[in-house]
Amino acid sequence: MTEAASPPPRSSFVHPHEQPLPLYSVAQVREIEHRAAASLPANTLMARAGAAAARCLLEQAGHDGSLAGGWPVWLAAGPGNNGGDALMCATGLHQAGVPVEVCMPVEVKPDDARWALGTARSAGVPISHVPPASFERYGWIVDGLFGIGLARPLEGMFAELAGRIGAHARRCGRVLALDVPSGLDSDSGTIVGGAVAACASHTITFIGAKPGLYMGHGRDLSGTLWVAPLDIDADAIELSTPVARLNAPDLFTDVFPARTFASHKGTFGSLAVVGGDTGMCGAPILAARAALHAGAGKVHVAFLGSGAPPYDPPYPELMLHPLDTLRLASMDALAIGCGMGTSERAADVLADAIALDMPKLLDADALNLLAQQAPLAQALVERGAAGAATVLTPHPLEAARLMGCDAATVQCDRVAAARTLASRFGAVVVLKGAGTVIAAPDARVAINPTGGAALATGGTGDVLGGIIGALLAQRLPAFEAALAGVYFHGLAADTLTAHGIGPAGLTAGELAATVRASINRLIYPARE
């Protein structure tokens, strides 16, 4: 069997949630590919990509029995190198005894892809130019239409095919995309040209992971993801720093405080959650409850408005105060903004809080005040220039207000937006949304893989603020506190969803106990 039909070993696949994988832009992947190919025989990387895809399909089919009984695999091959990958995948499956059918509406053009076409024809792979009327008789569908090089919207027969493949994936599953689902911008997670993109139940991406697979539409369109490095050590190839890393426990576990027998409540810090104007007391209470569960030693709530409860019956451990009666300067960290409103008094409170020398998190109305009042924004800029620890947690619209643009502009390049805000304010920025981006002023960036639709409900942002605030109070550095808070917040939603508590109907208050369980499971057993 030639290399083209010899699938790589199982160890060559990486499950993305297991480590903080580097995420590469299209330009970086092209450079890695170019440098690696220079030291290899011609066509090697395309052969490896096709073989990796074949192995991926064979292993998945072995689990679900989808190719039992001789069900064929149908592969769509586009006119570029993604089509060549599909042809080599078909060749590997065909030589492994799996019936295949390739549809190539337009003959492939690049030299590597032409080689793959010749290899497939020599192996006896059946190739047609017309797609079938129905996909129902196929065990798997493979999307090899377009990969990371697509620069214009899908049109005509390709748009129609992508739509059909996506509809099949949503209805039946068992669709494997090669590198990226066709039509997805692998840098941003947007749909190229805003037109149409294929949807896959599974994606195998080559050489390295791409940021767009984890942001915007990427997570919905790519399904279960594997990375096939193709025996290339991308880290050993000297190029610019990856666009980002995938957020994972290895990035933050080492900075959590030890829980020794000699610990006391002061060891783990005092957090004040500041907010709650009249009629909006629930938001800071949600944040404070989450902070308790995330391990803060003491949690206070300082209410701006009237009508606040004297204590929280489910959690009497929380200390509730009118704002004027709590000395914020005595705290180890602040989380400010939830339910605070944008009144003149709220602006004065925020100005005083920014001036305090302690780590702090700004969310919700605190961010809106920054966008509305230049003196507040300038005070935060000066604080960042002095190296003070601050975390901002905007959603896309709040980020747009801070940047003076619209939310669509933010969403078109979420990494760039987060970097811009982090640089401007000298703060760690948590740009919330599908594929939350965490950016530090020193240019470190991570994209979070946990969480999903279960978090699309009121109050979950307050919970996130409380978690990160609690970690700041425990003296985690700001970037690592943000990484850990976002990761555990999303993981709690994923865990509850797996047990039927979501995605529909999950309430924000249900997250805190699961966050606590995840922290204890992932952080502290390793220290025993």
Beta strands, then each sheet from edge to edge (+ up, - down):
strand 1: 22-23
strand 2: 73-77
strand 3: 100-103
strand 4: 127-128
strand 5: 140-144
strand 6: 175-178
strand 7: 202-206
strand 8: 224-228
strand 9: 244-246
strand 10: 270-275
strand 11: 298-303
strand 12: 319-322
strand 13: 333-336
strand 14: 360-362
strand 15: 390-392
strand 16: 428-431
strand 17: 437-439
strand 18: 445-447
sheet 1: 1+ 9- 18- 17+ 16- 15- 14- 13- 10- 11- 12-
sheet 2: 4+ 3+ 2+ 5+ 6+ 7+ 8+
end
